[in-house]
Amino acid sequence: MSDNERDALHQVQKYRTIVLVYEALDAEIDELLTAHGGKAEFMSDADRARYVELARKRDEVLNEMRILEQQLHIDE
């Protein structure tokens, strides 16, 4: 296997891992929202802080996904 192939394989594996992280964060956000009637304003301060932190992390992961999609030429 050439270096280019190994690099591409590594990037695909990294992308798959990032997608799983994104999906886990999204599911946790959904659970938190569902537990509070779908609205952040019904959350306690601690739950709202958790929600904001999860959303921030999810946005960071989404940005990583988009960068890798461009590098891997992934089109939706």
PDB file with SEQRES, HELIX, SHEET and CRYST1 records, atoms N, CA, C and O in Angstrom:
SEQRES   1 A   76  MET SER ASP ASN GLU ARG ASP ALA LEU HIS GLN VAL GLN          
SEQRES   2 A   76  LYS TYR ARG THR ILE VAL LEU VAL TYR GLU ALA LEU ASP          
SEQRES   3 A   76  ALA GLU ILE ASP GLU LEU LEU THR ALA HIS GLY GLY LYS          
SEQRES   4 A   76  ALA GLU PHE MET SER ASP ALA ASP ARG ALA ARG TYR VAL          
SEQRES   5 A   76  GLU LEU ALA ARG LYS ARG ASP GLU VAL LEU ASN GLU MET          
SEQRES   6 A   76  ARG ILE LEU GLU GLN GLN LEU HIS ILE ASP GLU                  
HELIX    1 AA1 ASP A    3  ALA A   35  1                                  33    
HELIX    2 AA2 ALA A   40  PHE A   42  5                                   3    
HELIX    3 AA3 ASP A   45  LEU A   72  1                                  28    
CRYST1    1.000    1.000    1.000  90.00  90.00  90.00 P 1           1          
ATOM      1  N   MET A   1       0.850  -1.170   0.000  1.00  0.00           N  
ATOM      2  CA  MET A   1       0.000   0.000   0.000  1.00  0.00           C  
ATOM      3  C   MET A   1       0.900   1.239   0.000  1.00  0.00           C  
ATOM      4  O   MET A   1       1.834   1.335   0.797  1.00  0.00           O  
ATOM      5  N   SER A   2       0.618   2.165  -0.880  1.00  0.00           N  
ATOM      6  CA  SER A   2       1.434   3.373  -0.987  1.00  0.00           C  
ATOM      7  C   SER A   2       1.118   4.343   0.154  1.00  0.00           C  
ATOM      8  O   SER A   2       0.124   4.200   0.865  1.00  0.00           O  
ATOM      9  N   ASP A   3       1.992   5.323   0.297  1.00  0.00           N  
ATOM     10  CA  ASP A   3       1.771   6.345   1.327  1.00  0.00           C  
ATOM     11  C   ASP A   3       0.474   7.105   1.079  1.00  0.00           C  
ATOM     12  O   ASP A   3      -0.243   7.427   2.027  1.00  0.00           O  
ATOM     13  N   ASN A   4       0.166   7.395  -0.172  1.00  0.00           N  
ATOM     14  CA  ASN A   4      -1.075   8.109  -0.513  1.00  0.00           C  
ATOM     15  C   ASN A   4      -2.299   7.284  -0.131  1.00  0.00           C  
ATOM     16  O   ASN A   4      -3.281   7.819   0.384  1.00  0.00           O  
ATOM     17  N   GLU A   5      -2.236   5.998  -0.382  1.00  0.00           N  
ATOM     18  CA  GLU A   5      -3.354   5.126  -0.031  1.00  0.00           C  
ATOM     19  C   GLU A   5      -3.518   5.032   1.482  1.00  0.00           C  
ATOM     20  O   GLU A   5      -4.637   5.054   1.995  1.00  0.00           O  
ATOM     21  N   ARG A   6      -2.405   4.929   2.187  1.00  0.00           N  
ATOM     22  CA  ARG A   6      -2.460   4.880   3.655  1.00  0.00           C  
ATOM     23  C   ARG A   6      -3.034   6.177   4.217  1.00  0.00           C  
ATOM     24  O   ARG A   6      -3.834   6.159   5.152  1.00  0.00           O  
ATOM     25  N   ASP A   7      -2.619   7.294   3.642  1.00  0.00           N  
ATOM     26  CA  ASP A   7      -3.112   8.595   4.089  1.00  0.00           C  
ATOM     27  C   ASP A   7      -4.619   8.710   3.827  1.00  0.00           C  
ATOM     28  O   ASP A   7      -5.368   9.178   4.684  1.00  0.00           O  
ATOM     29  N   ALA A   8      -5.049   8.288   2.659  1.00  0.00           N  
ATOM     30  CA  ALA A   8      -6.476   8.342   2.322  1.00  0.00           C  
ATOM     31  C   ALA A   8      -7.279   7.439   3.263  1.00  0.00           C  
ATOM     32  O   ALA A   8      -8.351   7.822   3.732  1.00  0.00           O  
ATOM     33  N   LEU A   9      -6.763   6.260   3.532  1.00  0.00           N  
ATOM     34  CA  LEU A   9      -7.433   5.334   4.439  1.00  0.00           C  
ATOM     35  C   LEU A   9      -7.519   5.940   5.842  1.00  0.00           C  
ATOM     36  O   LEU A   9      -8.555   5.848   6.501  1.00  0.00           O  
ATOM     37  N   HIS A  10      -6.447   6.549   6.283  1.00  0.00           N  
ATOM     38  CA  HIS A  10      -6.431   7.204   7.594  1.00  0.00           C  
ATOM     39  C   HIS A  10      -7.472   8.325   7.647  1.00  0.00           C  
ATOM     40  O   HIS A  10      -8.181   8.460   8.645  1.00  0.00           O  
ATOM     41  N   GLN A  11      -7.569   9.119   6.597  1.00  0.00           N  
ATOM     42  CA  GLN A  11      -8.542  10.206   6.558  1.00  0.00           C  
ATOM     43  C   GLN A  11      -9.977   9.670   6.580  1.00  0.00           C  
ATOM     44  O   GLN A  11     -10.841  10.239   7.248  1.00  0.00           O  
ATOM     45  N   VAL A  12     -10.230   8.595   5.864  1.00  0.00           N  
ATOM     46  CA  VAL A  12     -11.571   7.997   5.855  1.00  0.00           C  
ATOM     47  C   VAL A  12     -11.908   7.464   7.239  1.00  0.00           C  
ATOM     48  O   VAL A  12     -13.029   7.643   7.716  1.00  0.00           O  
ATOM     49  N   GLN A  13     -10.951   6.810   7.888  1.00  0.00           N  
ATOM     50  CA  GLN A  13     -11.182   6.300   9.238  1.00  0.00           C  
ATOM     51  C   GLN A  13     -11.432   7.448  10.214  1.00  0.00           C  
ATOM     52  O   GLN A  13     -12.307   7.360  11.076  1.00  0.00           O  
ATOM     53  N   LYS A  14     -10.670   8.506  10.076  1.00  0.00           N  
ATOM     54  CA  LYS A  14     -10.863   9.684  10.918  1.00  0.00           C  
ATOM     55  C   LYS A  14     -12.247  10.286  10.676  1.00  0.00           C  
ATOM     56  O   LYS A  14     -12.928  10.678  11.623  1.00  0.00           O  
ATOM     57  N   TYR A  15     -12.657  10.359   9.425  1.00  0.00           N  
ATOM     58  CA  TYR A  15     -13.969  10.896   9.081  1.00  0.00           C  
ATOM     59  C   TYR A  15     -15.075  10.058   9.724  1.00  0.00           C  
ATOM     60  O   TYR A  15     -16.014  10.601  10.305  1.00  0.00           O  
ATOM     61  N   ARG A  16     -14.960   8.752   9.618  1.00  0.00           N  
ATOM     62  CA  ARG A  16     -15.972   7.866  10.207  1.00  0.00           C  
ATOM     63  C   ARG A  16     -16.059   8.061  11.716  1.00  0.00           C  
ATOM     64  O   ARG A  16     -17.155   8.075  12.277  1.00  0.00           O  
ATOM     65  N   THR A  17     -14.923   8.210  12.371  1.00  0.00           N  
ATOM     66  CA  THR A  17     -14.896   8.446  13.809  1.00  0.00           C  
ATOM     67  C   THR A  17     -15.564   9.773  14.150  1.00  0.00           C  
ATOM     68  O   THR A  17     -16.344   9.856  15.099  1.00  0.00           O  
ATOM     69  N   ILE A  18     -15.258  10.797  13.383  1.00  0.00           N  
ATOM     70  CA  ILE A  18     -15.846  12.117  13.621  1.00  0.00           C  
ATOM     71  C   ILE A  18     -17.357  12.077  13.424  1.00  0.00           C  
ATOM     72  O   ILE A  18     -18.090  12.711  14.183  1.00  0.00           O  
ATOM     73  N   VAL A  19     -17.832  11.350  12.427  1.00  0.00           N  
ATOM     74  CA  VAL A  19     -19.276  11.215  12.208  1.00  0.00           C  
ATOM     75  C   VAL A  19     -19.934  10.568  13.419  1.00  0.00           C  
ATOM     76  O   VAL A  19     -21.001  11.005  13.849  1.00  0.00           O  
ATOM     77  N   LEU A  20     -19.316   9.541  13.968  1.00  0.00           N  
ATOM     78  CA  LEU A  20     -19.867   8.880  15.156  1.00  0.00           C  
ATOM     79  C   LEU A  20     -19.907   9.823  16.355  1.00  0.00           C  
ATOM     80  O   LEU A  20     -20.871   9.812  17.121  1.00  0.00           O  
ATOM     81  N   VAL A  21     -18.883  10.625  16.519  1.00  0.00           N  
ATOM     82  CA  VAL A  21     -18.861  11.607  17.608  1.00  0.00           C  
ATOM     83  C   VAL A  21     -19.977  12.627  17.404  1.00  0.00           C  
ATOM     84  O   VAL A  21     -20.689  12.976  18.346  1.00  0.00           O  
ATOM     85  N   TYR A  22     -20.124  13.102  16.167  1.00  0.00           N  
ATOM     86  CA  TYR A  22     -21.187  14.065  15.858  1.00  0.00           C  
ATOM     87  C   TYR A  22     -22.559  13.479  16.177  1.00  0.00           C  
ATOM     88  O   TYR A  22     -23.390  14.137  16.802  1.00  0.00           O  
ATOM     89  N   GLU A  23     -22.790  12.258  15.752  1.00  0.00           N  
ATOM     90  CA  GLU A  23     -24.085  11.620  15.987  1.00  0.00           C  
ATOM     91  C   GLU A  23     -24.354  11.422  17.481  1.00  0.00           C  
ATOM     92  O   GLU A  23     -25.491  11.575  17.928  1.00  0.00           O  
ATOM     93  N   ALA A  24     -23.328  11.086  18.251  1.00  0.00           N  
ATOM     94  CA  ALA A  24     -23.492  10.913  19.696  1.00  0.00           C  
ATOM     95  C   ALA A  24     -23.831  12.242  20.368  1.00  0.00           C  
ATOM     96  O   ALA A  24     -24.704  12.297  21.233  1.00  0.00           O  
ATOM     97  N   LEU A  25     -23.147  13.304  19.974  1.00  0.00           N  
ATOM     98  CA  LEU A  25     -23.447  14.625  20.526  1.00  0.00           C  
ATOM     99  C   LEU A  25     -24.860  15.060  20.158  1.00  0.00           C  
ATOM    100  O   LEU A  25     -25.589  15.596  20.993  1.00  0.00           O  
ATOM    101  N   ASP A  26     -25.239  14.828  18.918  1.00  0.00           N  
ATOM    102  CA  ASP A  26     -26.570  15.202  18.455  1.00  0.00           C  
ATOM    103  C   ASP A  26     -27.652  14.430  19.222  1.00  0.00           C  
ATOM    104  O   ASP A  26     -28.683  14.997  19.584  1.00  0.00           O  
ATOM    105  N   ALA A  27     -27.415  13.152  19.464  1.00  0.00           N  
ATOM    106  CA  ALA A  27     -28.376  12.338  20.216  1.00  0.00           C  
ATOM    107  C   ALA A  27     -28.499  12.836  21.650  1.00  0.00           C  
ATOM    108  O   ALA A  27     -29.597  12.880  22.204  1.00  0.00           O  
ATOM    109  N   GLU A  28     -27.376  13.210  22.250  1.00  0.00           N  
ATOM    110  CA  GLU A  28     -27.411  13.714  23.628  1.00  0.00           C  
ATOM    111  C   GLU A  28     -28.165  15.044  23.697  1.00  0.00           C  
ATOM    112  O   GLU A  28     -28.916  15.287  24.642  1.00  0.00           O  
ATOM    113  N   ILE A  29     -27.967  15.891  22.708  1.00  0.00           N  
ATOM    114  CA  ILE A  29     -28.703  17.159  22.638  1.00  0.00           C  
ATOM    115  C   ILE A  29     -30.193  16.881  22.489  1.00  0.00           C  
ATOM    116  O   ILE A  29     -31.013  17.499  23.167  1.00  0.00           O  
ATOM    117  N   ASP A  30     -30.540  15.960  21.608  1.00  0.00           N  
ATOM    118  CA  ASP A  30     -31.950  15.604  21.411  1.00  0.00           C  
ATOM    119  C   ASP A  30     -32.586  15.085  22.697  1.00  0.00           C  
ATOM    120  O   ASP A  30     -33.714  15.452  23.025  1.00  0.00           O  
ATOM    121  N   GLU A  31     -31.867  14.233  23.424  1.00  0.00           N  
ATOM    122  CA  GLU A  31     -32.380  13.698  24.686  1.00  0.00           C  
ATOM    123  C   GLU A  31     -32.604  14.812  25.704  1.00  0.00           C  
ATOM    124  O   GLU A  31     -33.610  14.828  26.413  1.00  0.00           O  
ATOM    125  N   LEU A  32     -31.667  15.729  25.766  1.00  0.00           N  
ATOM    126  CA  LEU A  32     -31.781  16.845  26.699  1.00  0.00           C  
ATOM    127  C   LEU A  32     -32.979  17.725  26.349  1.00  0.00           C  
ATOM    128  O   LEU A  32     -33.737  18.131  27.230  1.00  0.00           O  
ATOM    129  N   LEU A  33     -33.143  18.012  25.074  1.00  0.00           N  
ATOM    130  CA  LEU A  33     -34.285  18.819  24.641  1.00  0.00           C  
ATOM    131  C   LEU A  33     -35.609  18.090  24.897  1.00  0.00           C  
ATOM    132  O   LEU A  33     -36.571  18.688  25.378  1.00  0.00           O  
ATOM    133  N   THR A  34     -35.647  16.820  24.576  1.00  0.00           N  
ATOM    134  CA  THR A  34     -36.867  16.034  24.770  1.00  0.00           C  
ATOM    135  C   THR A  34     -37.271  16.013  26.237  1.00  0.00           C  
ATOM    136  O   THR A  34     -38.457  16.086  26.560  1.00  0.00           O  
ATOM    137  N   ALA A  35     -36.299  15.914  27.115  1.00  0.00           N  
ATOM    138  CA  ALA A  35     -36.577  15.879  28.549  1.00  0.00           C  
ATOM    139  C   ALA A  35     -37.146  17.193  29.070  1.00  0.00           C  
ATOM    140  O   ALA A  35     -37.694  17.249  30.171  1.00  0.00           O  
ATOM    141  N   HIS A  36     -37.012  18.252  28.269  1.00  0.00           N  
ATOM    142  CA  HIS A  36     -37.476  19.579  28.695  1.00  0.00           C  
ATOM    143  C   HIS A  36     -38.498  20.153  27.714  1.00  0.00           C  
ATOM    144  O   HIS A  36     -38.549  21.364  27.495  1.00  0.00           O  
ATOM    145  N   GLY A  37     -39.297  19.288  27.137  1.00  0.00           N  
ATOM    146  CA  GLY A  37     -40.373  19.744  26.258  1.00  0.00           C  
ATOM    147  C   GLY A  37     -39.911  20.382  24.970  1.00  0.00           C  
ATOM    148  O   GLY A  37     -40.663  21.118  24.331  1.00  0.00           O  
ATOM    149  N   GLY A  38     -38.672  20.104  24.583  1.00  0.00           N  
ATOM    150  CA  GLY A  38     -38.163  20.611  23.312  1.00  0.00           C  
ATOM    151  C   GLY A  38     -37.687  22.052  23.357  1.00  0.00           C  
ATOM    152  O   GLY A  38     -37.393  22.638  22.315  1.00  0.00           O  
ATOM    153  N   LYS A  39     -37.607  22.631  24.546  1.00  0.00           N  
ATOM    154  CA  LYS A  39     -37.229  24.039  24.645  1.00  0.00           C  
ATOM    155  C   LYS A  39     -36.149  24.247  25.699  1.00  0.00           C  
ATOM    156  O   LYS A  39     -36.263  23.771  26.829  1.00  0.00           O  
ATOM    157  N   ALA A  40     -35.114  24.956  25.315  1.00  0.00           N  
ATOM    158  CA  ALA A  40     -34.008  25.229  26.229  1.00  0.00           C  
ATOM    159  C   ALA A  40     -34.445  26.120  27.385  1.00  0.00           C  
ATOM    160  O   ALA A  40     -33.874  26.041  28.472  1.00  0.00           O  
ATOM    161  N   GLU A  41     -35.453  26.971  27.166  1.00  0.00           N  
ATOM    162  CA  GLU A  41     -35.871  27.872  28.242  1.00  0.00           C  
ATOM    163  C   GLU A  41     -36.518  27.139  29.414  1.00  0.00           C  
ATOM    164  O   GLU A  41     -36.676  27.719  30.488  1.00  0.00           O  
ATOM    165  N   PHE A  42     -36.895  25.874  29.226  1.00  0.00           N  
ATOM    166  CA  PHE A  42     -37.463  25.075  30.308  1.00  0.00           C  
ATOM    167  C   PHE A  42     -36.389  24.326  31.103  1.00  0.00           C  
ATOM    168  O   PHE A  42     -36.706  23.622  32.062  1.00  0.00           O  
ATOM    169  N   MET A  43     -35.135  24.474  30.711  1.00  0.00           N  
ATOM    170  CA  MET A  43     -34.037  23.762  31.357  1.00  0.00           C  
ATOM    171  C   MET A  43     -33.555  24.493  32.595  1.00  0.00           C  
ATOM    172  O   MET A  43     -33.674  25.713  32.708  1.00  0.00           O  
ATOM    173  N   SER A  44     -33.007  23.718  33.519  1.00  0.00           N  
ATOM    174  CA  SER A  44     -32.323  24.321  34.664  1.00  0.00           C  
ATOM    175  C   SER A  44     -31.050  24.996  34.141  1.00  0.00           C  
ATOM    176  O   SER A  44     -30.634  24.772  33.005  1.00  0.00           O  
ATOM    177  N   ASP A  45     -30.459  25.806  34.976  1.00  0.00           N  
ATOM    178  CA  ASP A  45     -29.210  26.471  34.570  1.00  0.00           C  
ATOM    179  C   ASP A  45     -28.133  25.455  34.218  1.00  0.00           C  
ATOM    180  O   ASP A  45     -27.394  25.635  33.250  1.00  0.00           O  
ATOM    181  N   ALA A  46     -28.048  24.395  35.000  1.00  0.00           N  
ATOM    182  CA  ALA A  46     -27.031  23.364  34.741  1.00  0.00           C  
ATOM    183  C   ALA A  46     -27.306  22.647  33.417  1.00  0.00           C  
ATOM    184  O   ALA A  46     -26.384  22.411  32.636  1.00  0.00           O  
ATOM    185  N   ASP A  47     -28.573  22.301  33.164  1.00  0.00           N  
ATOM    186  CA  ASP A  47     -28.916  21.625  31.912  1.00  0.00           C  
ATOM    187  C   ASP A  47     -28.711  22.548  30.712  1.00  0.00           C  
ATOM    188  O   ASP A  47     -28.277  22.105  29.649  1.00  0.00           O  
ATOM    189  N   ARG A  48     -29.022  23.825  30.885  1.00  0.00           N  
ATOM    190  CA  ARG A  48     -28.833  24.774  29.789  1.00  0.00           C  
ATOM    191  C   ARG A  48     -27.350  24.940  29.483  1.00  0.00           C  
ATOM    192  O   ARG A  48     -26.958  25.022  28.319  1.00  0.00           O  
ATOM    193  N   ALA A  49     -26.529  24.989  30.522  1.00  0.00           N  
ATOM    194  CA  ALA A  49     -25.079  25.091  30.322  1.00  0.00           C  
ATOM    195  C   ALA A  49     -24.563  23.841  29.600  1.00  0.00           C  
ATOM    196  O   ALA A  49     -23.718  23.939  28.710  1.00  0.00           O  
ATOM    197  N   ARG A  50     -25.069  22.683  29.981  1.00  0.00           N  
ATOM    198  CA  ARG A  50     -24.689  21.427  29.316  1.00  0.00           C  
ATOM    199  C   ARG A  50     -25.112  21.452  27.851  1.00  0.00           C  
ATOM    200  O   ARG A  50     -24.353  21.050  26.969  1.00  0.00           O  
ATOM    201  N   TYR A  51     -26.329  21.928  27.600  1.00  0.00           N  
ATOM    202  CA  TYR A  51     -26.865  22.040  26.238  1.00  0.00           C  
ATOM    203  C   TYR A  51     -25.971  22.943  25.381  1.00  0.00           C  
ATOM    204  O   TYR A  51     -25.626  22.592  24.253  1.00  0.00           O  
ATOM    205  N   VAL A  52     -25.607  24.088  25.917  1.00  0.00           N  
ATOM    206  CA  VAL A  52     -24.756  25.037  25.180  1.00  0.00           C  
ATOM    207  C   VAL A  52     -23.397  24.409  24.889  1.00  0.00           C  
ATOM    208  O   VAL A  52     -22.875  24.548  23.782  1.00  0.00           O  
ATOM    209  N   GLU A  53     -22.824  23.725  25.864  1.00  0.00           N  
ATOM    210  CA  GLU A  53     -21.524  23.081  25.677  1.00  0.00           C  
ATOM    211  C   GLU A  53     -21.598  21.970  24.623  1.00  0.00           C  
ATOM    212  O   GLU A  53     -20.722  21.861  23.765  1.00  0.00           O  
ATOM    213  N   LEU A  54     -22.644  21.156  24.696  1.00  0.00           N  
ATOM    214  CA  LEU A  54     -22.820  20.094  23.697  1.00  0.00           C  
ATOM    215  C   LEU A  54     -22.987  20.675  22.300  1.00  0.00           C  
ATOM    216  O   LEU A  54     -22.409  20.166  21.339  1.00  0.00           O  
ATOM    217  N   ALA A  55     -23.771  21.734  22.185  1.00  0.00           N  
ATOM    218  CA  ALA A  55     -23.991  22.365  20.877  1.00  0.00           C  
ATOM    219  C   ALA A  55     -22.687  22.946  20.330  1.00  0.00           C  
ATOM    220  O   ALA A  55     -22.422  22.862  19.131  1.00  0.00           O  
ATOM    221  N   ARG A  56     -21.875  23.536  21.209  1.00  0.00           N  
ATOM    222  CA  ARG A  56     -20.582  24.084  20.786  1.00  0.00           C  
ATOM    223  C   ARG A  56     -19.675  22.975  20.269  1.00  0.00           C  
ATOM    224  O   ARG A  56     -19.052  23.105  19.216  1.00  0.00           O  
ATOM    225  N   LYS A  57     -19.611  21.880  21.029  1.00  0.00           N  
ATOM    226  CA  LYS A  57     -18.786  20.743  20.600  1.00  0.00           C  
ATOM    227  C   LYS A  57     -19.286  20.167  19.277  1.00  0.00           C  
ATOM    228  O   LYS A  57     -18.494  19.841  18.393  1.00  0.00           O  
ATOM    229  N   ARG A  58     -20.613  20.044  19.150  1.00  0.00           N  
ATOM    230  CA  ARG A  58     -21.188  19.508  17.914  1.00  0.00           C  
ATOM    231  C   ARG A  58     -20.815  20.399  16.730  1.00  0.00           C  
ATOM    232  O   ARG A  58     -20.487  19.894  15.656  1.00  0.00           O  
ATOM    233  N   ASP A  59     -20.862  21.715  16.917  1.00  0.00           N  
ATOM    234  CA  ASP A  59     -20.484  22.637  15.837  1.00  0.00           C  
ATOM    235  C   ASP A  59     -19.019  22.472  15.450  1.00  0.00           C  
ATOM    236  O   ASP A  59     -18.681  22.512  14.267  1.00  0.00           O  
ATOM    237  N   GLU A  60     -18.148  22.288  16.440  1.00  0.00           N  
ATOM    238  CA  GLU A  60     -16.726  22.072  16.156  1.00  0.00           C  
ATOM    239  C   GLU A  60     -16.517  20.790  15.359  1.00  0.00           C  
ATOM    240  O   GLU A  60     -15.743  20.756  14.402  1.00  0.00           O  
ATOM    241  N   VAL A  61     -17.216  19.742  15.767  1.00  0.00           N  
ATOM    242  CA  VAL A  61     -17.099  18.453  15.075  1.00  0.00           C  
ATOM    243  C   VAL A  61     -17.644  18.566  13.652  1.00  0.00           C  
ATOM    244  O   VAL A  61     -17.072  18.002  12.720  1.00  0.00           O  
ATOM    245  N   LEU A  62     -18.744  19.290  13.488  1.00  0.00           N  
ATOM    246  CA  LEU A  62     -19.305  19.494  12.149  1.00  0.00           C  
ATOM    247  C   LEU A  62     -18.302  20.214  11.247  1.00  0.00           C  
ATOM    248  O   LEU A  62     -18.167  19.873  10.072  1.00  0.00           O  
ATOM    249  N   ASN A  63     -17.605  21.198  11.789  1.00  0.00           N  
ATOM    250  CA  ASN A  63     -16.582  21.892  11.008  1.00  0.00           C  
ATOM    251  C   ASN A  63     -15.464  20.941  10.594  1.00  0.00           C  
ATOM    252  O   ASN A  63     -14.986  20.998   9.461  1.00  0.00           O  
ATOM    253  N   GLU A  64     -15.042  20.061  11.515  1.00  0.00           N  
ATOM    254  CA  GLU A  64     -14.024  19.056  11.176  1.00  0.00           C  
ATOM    255  C   GLU A  64     -14.524  18.143  10.063  1.00  0.00           C  
ATOM    256  O   GLU A  64     -13.785  17.813   9.135  1.00  0.00           O  
ATOM    257  N   MET A  65     -15.786  17.740  10.168  1.00  0.00           N  
ATOM    258  CA  MET A  65     -16.367  16.865   9.138  1.00  0.00           C  
ATOM    259  C   MET A  65     -16.334  17.546   7.777  1.00  0.00           C  
ATOM    260  O   MET A  65     -15.971  16.928   6.776  1.00  0.00           O  
ATOM    261  N   ARG A  66     -16.710  18.803   7.742  1.00  0.00           N  
ATOM    262  CA  ARG A  66     -16.746  19.536   6.467  1.00  0.00           C  
ATOM    263  C   ARG A  66     -15.359  19.671   5.850  1.00  0.00           C  
ATOM    264  O   ARG A  66     -15.197  19.553   4.635  1.00  0.00           O  
ATOM    265  N   ILE A  67     -14.369  19.917   6.689  1.00  0.00           N  
ATOM    266  CA  ILE A  67     -12.996  20.014   6.187  1.00  0.00           C  
ATOM    267  C   ILE A  67     -12.566  18.680   5.576  1.00  0.00           C  
ATOM    268  O   ILE A  67     -12.008  18.649   4.479  1.00  0.00           O  
ATOM    269  N   LEU A  68     -12.823  17.583   6.280  1.00  0.00           N  
ATOM    270  CA  LEU A  68     -12.457  16.267   5.761  1.00  0.00           C  
ATOM    271  C   LEU A  68     -13.263  15.919   4.507  1.00  0.00           C  
ATOM    272  O   LEU A  68     -12.735  15.295   3.586  1.00  0.00           O  
ATOM    273  N   GLU A  69     -14.528  16.315   4.467  1.00  0.00           N  
ATOM    274  CA  GLU A  69     -15.334  16.064   3.272  1.00  0.00           C  
ATOM    275  C   GLU A  69     -14.725  16.744   2.058  1.00  0.00           C  
ATOM    276  O   GLU A  69     -14.703  16.173   0.968  1.00  0.00           O  
ATOM    277  N   GLN A  70     -14.227  17.966   2.243  1.00  0.00           N  
ATOM    278  CA  GLN A  70     -13.582  18.670   1.136  1.00  0.00           C  
ATOM    279  C   GLN A  70     -12.299  17.958   0.725  1.00  0.00           C  
ATOM    280  O   GLN A  70     -12.017  17.810  -0.464  1.00  0.00           O  
ATOM    281  N   GLN A  71     -11.524  17.519   1.713  1.00  0.00           N  
ATOM    282  CA  GLN A  71     -10.267  16.835   1.415  1.00  0.00           C  
ATOM    283  C   GLN A  71     -10.511  15.497   0.720  1.00  0.00           C  
ATOM    284  O   GLN A  71      -9.735  15.084  -0.142  1.00  0.00           O  
ATOM    285  N   LEU A  72     -11.605  14.822   1.105  1.00  0.00           N  
ATOM    286  CA  LEU A  72     -11.913  13.507   0.537  1.00  0.00           C  
ATOM    287  C   LEU A  72     -12.820  13.592  -0.672  1.00  0.00           C  
ATOM    288  O   LEU A  72     -13.140  12.580  -1.294  1.00  0.00           O  
ATOM    289  N   HIS A  73     -13.231  14.805  -1.002  1.00  0.00           N  
ATOM    290  CA  HIS A  73     -14.136  15.034  -2.139  1.00  0.00           C  
ATOM    291  C   HIS A  73     -15.450  14.292  -1.974  1.00  0.00           C  
ATOM    292  O   HIS A  73     -15.938  13.643  -2.899  1.00  0.00           O  
ATOM    293  N   ILE A  74     -16.020  14.403  -0.762  1.00  0.00           N  
ATOM    294  CA  ILE A  74     -17.298  13.765  -0.469  1.00  0.00           C  
ATOM    295  C   ILE A  74     -18.404  14.753  -0.778  1.00  0.00           C  
ATOM    296  O   ILE A  74     -18.439  15.858  -0.237  1.00  0.00           O  
ATOM    297  N   ASP A  75     -19.301  14.345  -1.651  1.00  0.00           N  
ATOM    298  CA  ASP A  75     -20.467  15.168  -1.989  1.00  0.00           C  
ATOM    299  C   ASP A  75     -21.701  14.516  -1.413  1.00  0.00           C  
ATOM    300  O   ASP A  75     -21.834  13.293  -1.438  1.00  0.00           O  
ATOM    301  N   GLU A  76     -22.604  15.328  -0.895  1.00  0.00           N  
ATOM    302  CA  GLU A  76     -23.851  14.755  -0.372  1.00  0.00           C  
ATOM    303  C   GLU A  76     -24.851  14.599  -1.479  1.00  0.00           C  
ATOM    304  O   GLU A  76     -25.965  14.132  -1.243  1.00  0.00           O  
TER     305      GLU A  76                                                      
END                                                                             
